[in-house]
Amino acid sequence: MKIVLMGYMASGKSSVGAVLAKTLGLDFIDLDRYIETKENQSIQAIFHSKGEIYFRKQESVFLKEILEKKNRFVLALGGGTPCYGTNNDIIAQATSNTFYLKASIATLSIRLEQEKQTRPIVAQLKPEQLTEYIAKHLFERAPYYERAQHKLIIDNKSIDEIVLEIKKVLN
């Protein structure tokens, strides 16, 4: 069983994915951590030293590697992964167990405001700028996320509630 979680940053892909994998007895893979391990540097460092184009190419290579090599896992994508190249097609060919963890702009703004120190992309944004940034990005990315087989609205839900919803869909 291959399960892929997608959605905007701070939508809970990694947190939900780790709990879901443990509950189902599957491996958990966070694509960003996988890339950092393979590249031996942080995502931020890759962007800084080699640029976004390099990162997106490597992201696609590692996504294919995971989807082709492994059979039983929960994979949490990076927020931009489905939006570049043929990544969405690659995912769709590998599994129909794709889930869009859909959060409102308000939920994402609250979460990202609390996580600014660990999210360099938004660290310098003021609260009103953050909301505008999210709204713009989400408008651009939503069509890619919407291609997921299943959509779960995650606002005001605990990790356990989301995991339970995913499990119901899988059964």
C-alpha positions as CSV (number, residue, x, y, z in Angstrom):
1,M,0.0,0.0,0.0
2,K,1.3,3.4,-1.0
3,I,-0.3,6.4,0.6
4,V,0.6,10.0,-0.5
5,L,-0.3,13.1,1.5
6,M,-0.2,16.5,-0.2
7,G,-1.2,20.0,0.8
8,Y,0.1,23.4,1.6
9,M,2.9,23.9,4.1
10,A,1.7,23.5,7.7
11,S,-1.3,21.5,6.6
12,G,-0.1,18.6,8.8
13,K,1.3,16.2,6.2
14,S,4.3,15.2,8.2
15,S,2.5,15.0,11.6
16,V,-0.5,13.1,10.2
17,G,1.7,10.9,8.0
18,A,3.9,9.8,10.9
19,V,0.9,8.8,13.0
20,L,-1.0,7.2,10.1
21,A,2.1,5.1,9.2
22,K,2.5,3.9,12.7
23,T,-1.2,3.0,13.0
24,L,-1.1,1.1,9.8
25,G,2.3,-0.6,10.4
26,L,3.8,1.1,7.3
27,D,7.1,3.0,6.8
28,F,6.8,6.8,7.0
29,I,8.8,8.9,4.5
30,D,8.9,12.7,4.6
31,L,10.1,13.7,1.1
32,D,11.9,16.9,2.3
33,R,13.8,14.9,5.0
34,Y,14.6,12.2,2.3
35,I,16.0,14.8,0.0
36,E,18.1,16.4,2.8
37,T,19.6,13.0,3.6
38,K,20.3,12.2,0.0
39,E,21.8,15.7,-0.7
40,N,23.5,15.9,2.7
41,Q,22.2,19.4,3.2
42,S,19.0,21.2,4.3
43,I,16.3,22.2,1.8
44,Q,17.2,25.9,2.6
45,A,20.8,25.3,1.9
46,I,20.0,23.5,-1.4
47,F,17.8,26.5,-2.5
48,H,20.6,28.9,-1.5
49,S,23.6,27.2,-3.0
50,K,22.1,25.5,-6.1
51,G,18.7,27.2,-6.7
52,E,15.1,26.2,-6.9
53,I,15.4,24.7,-10.4
54,Y,18.1,22.2,-9.2
55,F,16.0,21.5,-6.1
56,R,12.8,20.8,-8.1
57,K,14.7,18.5,-10.5
58,Q,16.2,16.5,-7.6
59,E,12.8,16.5,-5.9
60,S,11.3,14.8,-8.9
61,V,14.2,12.3,-9.1
62,F,13.8,11.3,-5.5
63,L,10.0,11.2,-5.7
64,K,10.3,8.6,-8.6
65,E,12.9,6.7,-6.6
66,I,10.6,6.3,-3.6
67,L,7.5,5.5,-5.6
68,E,9.4,2.9,-7.7
69,K,11.5,1.2,-5.0
70,K,9.1,0.9,-2.1
71,N,5.8,-0.8,-1.8
72,R,4.4,-0.1,1.7
73,F,4.6,3.5,3.0
74,V,3.0,6.7,3.8
75,L,4.7,9.6,2.0
76,A,4.4,13.2,3.0
77,L,5.2,15.5,0.0
78,G,6.7,18.9,0.2
79,G,4.1,21.7,-0.3
80,G,5.3,22.4,-3.8
81,T,6.0,18.8,-5.0
82,P,2.8,18.1,-6.9
83,C,3.0,21.5,-8.6
84,Y,6.1,21.0,-10.6
85,G,7.0,19.0,-13.8
86,T,5.2,15.8,-14.1
87,N,5.2,15.0,-10.4
88,N,1.4,14.8,-10.2
89,D,1.3,12.3,-13.0
90,I,4.0,10.2,-11.5
91,I,2.1,10.1,-8.2
92,A,-1.2,9.2,-9.9
93,Q,0.5,6.3,-11.8
94,A,2.0,4.9,-8.6
95,T,-1.1,5.0,-6.4
96,S,-4.7,6.0,-6.1
97,N,-4.3,6.5,-2.3
98,T,-3.6,10.2,-2.6
99,F,-5.0,12.6,0.0
100,Y,-5.1,16.4,-0.1
101,L,-5.0,17.7,3.5
102,K,-7.0,20.9,2.8
103,A,-6.8,23.7,5.3
104,S,-8.3,27.2,5.2
105,I,-6.2,30.3,4.7
106,A,-7.1,31.2,8.3
107,T,-5.9,27.9,9.7
108,L,-2.7,28.0,7.7
109,S,-2.0,31.6,8.8
110,I,-2.3,30.7,12.4
111,R,-0.1,27.6,12.1
112,L,2.6,29.4,10.0
113,E,2.7,32.4,12.3
114,Q,3.5,30.0,15.2
115,E,6.1,28.1,13.1
116,K,7.8,31.1,11.5
117,Q,11.2,30.3,13.1
118,T,11.3,26.9,11.4
119,R,10.0,28.1,8.0
120,P,12.5,30.4,6.4
121,I,10.2,31.2,3.4
122,V,7.7,33.0,5.6
123,A,9.9,34.0,8.5
124,Q,10.2,37.7,7.5
125,L,6.5,38.2,6.7
126,K,4.3,40.3,8.9
127,P,0.9,38.7,9.8
128,E,-1.1,40.6,7.2
129,Q,1.6,39.8,4.6
130,L,1.6,36.2,5.6
131,T,-2.2,35.8,5.0
132,E,-1.8,37.4,1.5
133,Y,1.2,35.2,0.7
134,I,-0.8,32.1,1.6
135,A,-3.9,33.2,-0.3
136,K,-1.8,33.8,-3.5
137,H,0.2,30.6,-3.2
138,L,-2.9,28.5,-2.4
139,F,-4.7,30.0,-5.4
140,E,-1.8,28.9,-7.6
141,R,-1.3,25.5,-6.1
142,A,-4.9,24.4,-5.4
143,P,-5.5,22.9,-8.9
144,Y,-2.6,20.6,-8.3
145,Y,-3.7,19.5,-4.9
146,E,-7.2,19.0,-6.1
147,R,-6.0,16.2,-8.4
148,A,-5.6,14.0,-5.3
149,Q,-8.0,11.1,-5.2
150,H,-9.3,12.1,-1.8
151,K,-9.8,15.6,-0.2
152,L,-10.0,16.0,3.6
153,I,-10.8,19.3,5.2
154,I,-8.6,19.4,8.3
155,D,-9.6,22.7,9.9
156,N,-10.3,22.3,13.7
157,K,-9.4,18.5,13.6
158,S,-6.8,16.7,15.6
159,I,-4.2,14.5,14.1
160,D,-6.0,11.4,15.4
161,E,-9.3,12.6,13.8
162,I,-7.6,13.1,10.4
163,V,-5.9,9.7,10.7
164,L,-9.3,8.1,11.4
165,E,-10.8,9.8,8.4
166,I,-8.0,8.5,6.1
167,K,-8.4,5.0,7.6
168,K,-12.1,5.0,6.9
169,V,-11.4,6.0,3.2
170,L,-8.9,3.2,2.9
171,N,-11.2,0.5,4.3
